[in-house]
Amino acid sequence: MVCDDHRGRRVAFTVADYILKRLSEQHIDRFGVPAAYCARLFDAAPNHGIKSVVAASDHPHDLPTELP
């Protein structure tokens, strides 16, 4: 599938785009998961007006207590 990005360019509509589109429709403006195992999702987030929060560790004590 092809769509226009936030700059008006024609680009492929990916699974990451679908997930971020759905988050955006729910007025989510930032998200995060521990580590960077979903780097494509993080990379696509700015195209949907969403900020990503990447933690270096997945241990609960290492995660931020609140988002910036």
ZAMARGU-4260 file (C-alpha; in steps of 0.2 Angstrom, whole numbers, plus 5000, padded with zeros to 4 digits):
<rodrens>
0) 5000/5000/5000 | 5006/5018/4996 | 5002/5034/5005 | 5008/5052/5008 | 5020/5055/5022
5) 5019/5071/5033 | 5030/5080/5019 | 5018/5075/5005 | 5030/5062/4998 | 5023/5045/4991
10) 5029/5031/5003 | 5025/5013/5007 | 5012/5011/5021 | 5020/4999/5033 | 5014/4989/5048
15) 5023/5002/5059 | 5013/5016/5050 | 4996/5006/5054 | 5001/5004/5072 | 5006/5023/5073
20) 4990/5029/5064 | 4979/5019/5076 | 4989/5027/5091 | 4987/5044/5083 | 4968/5041/5081
25) 4967/5038/5100 | 4976/5055/5103 | 4992/5046/5109 | 5006/5058/5107 | 5021/5047/5114
30) 5024/5029/5117 | 5038/5018/5123 | 5044/5000/5126 | 5059/4994/5134 | 5075/4992/5122
35) 5075/4995/5104 | 5068/4979/5097 | 5055/4988/5087 | 5066/5001/5079 | 5056/5003/5063
40) 5041/5008/5074 | 5052/5021/5083 | 5059/5027/5067 | 5041/5030/5059 | 5034/5038/5074
45) 5039/5056/5070 | 5030/5054/5053 | 5014/5052/5063 | 5017/5066/5076 | 5021/5054/5090
50) 5037/5055/5101 | 5045/5038/5105 | 5053/5035/5122 | 5067/5022/5121 | 5074/5014/5137
55) 5090/5005/5137 | 5085/4992/5149 | 5069/4982/5151 | 5071/4980/5170 | 5056/4989/5179
60) 5068/4999/5190 | 5077/5006/5175 | 5062/5013/5167 | 5057/5031/5168 | 5043/5034/5181
65) 5035/5047/5171 | 5036/5053/5153 | 5044/5069/5148
</rodrens>
